[in-house]
Amino acid sequence: PKTGAPRKIWGGLVPFSKPWRTGADEATLLTSSQPLEFSGTALSAGTYSLFTQPEENATSKLIINKQTGQWGTKYDEKQDFARVDLKKSALDKPVDQFTMAVEKNPGGGGTLKLMWEGTVYSVDFSVKK
């Protein structure tokens, strides 16, 4: 903001309790050549759109949507494949720009992290054979 105040992301730019396109412009895609499992939800190899539903006082969700190629604001709940719980925690240092990262887990699979402002939302996943 021009006031010099920090920009409010979660609960401001990205409203609570509404699906958000998890990025800007076109819907963010997750493509995997192998089956994955997110928090007990099996996901076949393929391409999916990702949306996020942040919550202020409840568990936030990663929305895995079957529809691809849509503009980021064209969300169709009927196309949801699954909604998985996200873990919410504070970042050590605030992030000015939305950042997604995949970190390897020592036991296999990894952790998908969504970072912005002073918050990181994350979910573990495993690769199925």
Residue frames relative to the residue before (quaternion, step in Angstrom):
aa qw qx qy qz dx dy dz
P 1.0000 0.0000 0.0000 0.0000 0.00 0.00 0.00
K 0.5804 -0.6047 0.4210 0.3467 3.56 -1.16 0.56
T 0.5609 0.6130 -0.3844 0.4023 3.59 1.24 -0.27
G 0.4891 -0.6491 0.4405 0.3812 3.57 1.22 -0.43
A 0.5054 0.6349 -0.4259 0.4000 3.58 1.28 -0.12
P 0.5635 -0.5913 0.4339 0.3802 3.60 -1.05 0.59
R 0.4984 -0.6500 0.4924 0.2945 3.53 -1.08 0.79
K 0.3196 -0.7396 0.5647 0.1787 3.57 -0.88 0.98
I 0.1963 -0.8117 0.5437 0.0839 3.56 -0.53 1.19
W 0.7875 0.2829 -0.1461 0.5277 3.58 0.36 -1.27
G 0.7934 0.1682 -0.1756 0.5581 3.54 -0.56 1.20
G 0.6850 0.3797 -0.2700 0.5601 3.59 1.31 0.12
L 0.7989 0.2160 -0.0843 0.5549 3.56 -0.07 -1.35
V 0.7445 0.2196 -0.1233 0.6183 3.57 1.06 -0.84
P 0.2711 -0.8080 0.4969 0.1631 3.62 -0.19 1.22
F 0.5087 -0.6166 0.5075 0.3216 3.52 -1.21 0.58
S 0.8501 0.2478 -0.1784 0.4291 3.55 -1.36 0.48
K 0.6683 0.4137 -0.3166 0.5310 3.60 1.19 0.51
P 0.5252 -0.6238 0.4613 0.3498 3.61 -1.00 0.71
W 0.1296 -0.7692 0.6249 0.0318 3.54 -1.02 0.96
R 0.5521 -0.6825 0.3836 0.2866 3.56 -0.96 0.83
T 0.3947 -0.7459 0.4612 0.2742 3.62 1.26 0.16
G 0.7926 0.0815 -0.1139 0.5935 3.54 0.69 1.12
A 0.5459 -0.6008 0.4674 0.3499 3.53 -1.24 -0.47
D 0.8263 0.2602 -0.1945 0.4601 3.52 -1.32 0.44
E 0.8328 -0.0421 0.0429 0.5503 3.61 -0.67 -1.06
A 0.6160 -0.5445 0.4096 0.3952 3.55 -1.18 0.51
T 0.4704 -0.6693 0.5020 0.2806 3.57 -1.01 0.86
L 0.2370 -0.7935 0.5508 0.1040 3.55 -0.90 0.98
L 0.1663 -0.7147 0.6692 0.1167 3.50 -1.27 0.65
T 0.0018 -0.7954 0.6048 -0.0392 3.56 -0.68 1.12
S 0.0295 0.7908 -0.6090 0.0530 3.55 -0.88 0.99
S 0.3532 -0.7325 0.5437 0.2077 3.57 -1.00 0.84
Q 0.7282 0.3198 -0.2196 0.5651 3.58 1.32 -0.10
P 0.5860 -0.5634 0.4290 0.3940 3.60 -1.15 0.45
L 0.1637 -0.7753 0.6051 0.0771 3.57 -1.11 0.76
E 0.1669 -0.7491 0.6233 0.1498 3.53 -1.31 0.23
F 0.1078 -0.7765 0.6206 0.0184 3.54 -0.80 1.14
S 0.8415 -0.1619 0.0920 0.5071 3.59 -0.58 1.13
G 0.7691 -0.3673 0.1918 0.4866 3.58 0.85 0.96
T 0.6195 0.5186 -0.3462 0.4769 3.60 1.27 -0.05
A 0.2953 -0.7699 0.5453 0.1506 3.58 -0.58 1.19
L 0.0950 -0.7876 0.6089 0.0005 3.55 -0.91 1.01
S 0.3743 -0.7312 0.5250 0.2228 3.60 -0.60 1.11
A 0.6177 -0.5072 0.4329 0.4169 3.55 -1.24 0.44
G 0.4497 0.6719 -0.5014 0.3081 3.58 -1.03 0.78
T 0.5284 -0.6067 0.4937 0.3302 3.52 -1.32 -0.36
Y 0.0327 -0.7864 0.6145 -0.0533 3.53 -0.97 1.02
S 0.3915 -0.6637 0.5730 0.2792 3.57 -1.26 0.42
L 0.2589 -0.7671 0.5706 0.1374 3.55 -1.11 0.74
F 0.0143 -0.7443 0.6677 -0.0056 3.50 -1.06 0.91
T 0.2193 -0.7560 0.6019 0.1346 3.55 -1.22 0.43
Q 0.1151 -0.7583 0.6345 0.0961 3.54 -1.09 0.70
P 0.1500 -0.8069 0.5665 0.0744 3.57 -0.13 1.27
E 0.1496 -0.7776 0.6073 0.0646 3.54 -1.09 0.77
E 0.4594 -0.6863 0.4906 0.2781 3.55 -1.03 0.76
N 0.8345 0.1111 -0.0130 0.5395 3.58 0.81 -0.98
A 0.6715 0.3998 -0.3040 0.5448 3.59 1.13 0.60
T 0.6588 -0.4978 0.3743 0.4219 3.56 -1.30 -0.02
S 0.3653 -0.7256 0.5452 0.2070 3.56 -0.80 1.05
K 0.2816 -0.7828 0.5429 0.1146 3.56 -1.19 0.62
L 0.2712 -0.6609 0.6677 0.2095 3.49 -1.31 0.60
I 0.1859 -0.7856 0.5851 0.0765 3.57 -0.72 1.11
I 0.1435 -0.7706 0.6187 0.0535 3.55 -0.71 1.14
N 0.0935 -0.8363 0.5392 -0.0320 3.53 -0.41 1.32
K 0.4770 -0.7081 0.4562 0.2509 3.59 -0.93 0.95
Q 0.6310 0.5449 -0.3404 0.4347 3.60 1.12 -0.58
T 0.0471 -0.7934 0.6066 0.0179 3.59 -0.97 0.82
G 0.7305 0.4464 -0.3130 0.4111 3.55 -1.28 0.36
Q 0.5588 0.6164 -0.3948 0.3897 3.59 1.23 -0.02
W 0.5728 -0.5300 0.4873 0.3919 3.51 -1.31 0.39
G 0.6554 -0.5958 0.3100 0.3456 3.56 -0.98 0.85
T 0.7103 0.4465 -0.2759 0.4691 3.59 1.05 -0.60
K 0.5915 0.5698 -0.3635 0.4397 3.61 1.26 -0.09
Y 0.1094 0.8246 -0.5376 0.1378 3.55 0.49 1.23
D 0.0851 -0.7849 0.6136 0.0171 3.56 -0.89 1.00
E 0.3584 -0.7734 0.4886 0.1861 3.57 -0.28 1.29
K 0.5963 0.5831 -0.3596 0.4184 3.60 1.12 -0.60
Q 0.6680 0.4940 -0.2837 0.4788 3.59 1.25 -0.43
D 0.4059 0.7195 -0.4799 0.2955 3.62 1.24 0.06
F 0.2911 -0.7241 0.6005 0.1745 3.54 -0.99 0.90
A 0.7821 -0.1636 0.1451 0.5835 3.57 0.95 -0.91
R 0.1926 -0.7083 0.6606 0.1578 3.49 -1.41 0.32
V 0.0548 -0.8110 0.5824 -0.0025 3.56 -0.66 1.10
D 0.5645 -0.6220 0.4361 0.3230 3.54 -1.13 0.74
L 0.2177 -0.7455 0.6182 0.1212 3.51 -1.14 0.80
K 0.3629 -0.6851 0.5865 0.2343 3.53 -1.12 0.72
K 0.1832 -0.7837 0.5871 0.0869 3.59 -0.88 0.94
S 0.1373 0.7775 -0.6063 0.0952 3.56 -0.91 0.92
A 0.5618 -0.6084 0.4529 0.3304 3.53 -1.31 0.34
L 0.4074 -0.6800 0.5545 0.2532 3.53 -1.14 0.69
D 0.5476 -0.6007 0.4647 0.3513 3.58 -1.16 0.56
K 0.7809 0.0963 -0.0150 0.6170 3.56 1.11 -0.82
P 0.4928 -0.6766 0.4507 0.3102 3.64 -0.78 0.94
V 0.2809 -0.7322 0.6017 0.1513 3.55 -1.22 0.69
D 0.3594 -0.7675 0.4968 0.1870 3.60 -0.69 1.12
Q 0.7691 0.2676 -0.1319 0.5652 3.57 1.10 -0.71
F 0.5510 -0.6093 0.4480 0.3527 3.59 -0.96 0.83
T 0.0198 -0.8085 0.5858 -0.0522 3.54 -0.84 1.06
M 0.1289 -0.7521 0.6418 0.0756 3.54 -1.03 0.89
A 0.0147 0.7919 -0.6098 0.0273 3.55 -1.06 0.78
V 0.1915 -0.7213 0.6498 0.1442 3.51 -1.26 0.54
E 0.0857 -0.7933 0.6026 0.0153 3.55 -0.70 1.13
K 0.4634 -0.6716 0.5056 0.2804 3.55 -1.01 0.88
N 0.2838 -0.7080 0.6172 0.1930 3.53 -1.17 0.69
P 0.5629 -0.6326 0.4035 0.3465 3.61 -0.89 0.85
G 0.7077 0.4546 -0.2627 0.4728 3.62 1.04 -0.69
G 0.6770 -0.4311 0.2950 0.5185 3.60 1.27 0.01
G 0.7456 0.3405 -0.2772 0.5013 3.55 -1.19 0.48
G 0.2936 -0.7584 0.5522 0.1835 3.53 -1.13 -0.61
T 0.4080 -0.6549 0.5682 0.2860 3.47 -1.39 -0.29
L 0.2578 -0.7283 0.6168 0.1507 3.55 -0.91 1.00
K 0.0622 -0.8115 0.5810 -0.0017 3.58 -0.76 1.08
L 0.1340 -0.7519 0.6435 0.0504 3.53 -1.06 0.94
M 0.0033 0.8435 -0.5323 0.0715 3.59 -0.36 1.25
W 0.2444 0.7336 -0.6094 0.1752 3.53 -1.01 0.92
E 0.7942 0.1590 -0.1764 0.5594 3.52 -1.12 0.74
G 0.7398 -0.3823 0.2754 0.4804 3.64 -0.77 -0.90
T 0.6339 0.5526 -0.2992 0.4509 3.58 1.28 0.29
V 0.0968 -0.7412 0.6584 0.0878 3.51 -1.25 0.63
Y 0.1612 -0.7274 0.6616 0.0851 3.53 -1.02 0.98
S 0.0357 0.8256 -0.5604 0.0558 3.59 -0.84 0.91
V 0.0400 -0.7578 0.6503 0.0338 3.51 -1.35 0.43
D 0.3796 -0.7075 0.5525 0.2237 3.55 -1.02 0.88
F 0.0364 -0.7760 0.6284 0.0394 3.54 -1.24 0.53
S 0.2097 -0.7488 0.6102 0.1516 3.52 -1.27 0.39
V 0.4012 -0.6785 0.5611 0.2525 3.55 -1.28 0.51
K 0.2318 -0.7767 0.5757 0.1077 3.56 -0.82 1.06
K 0.3461 -0.7494 0.5306 0.1926 3.55 -1.08 0.70
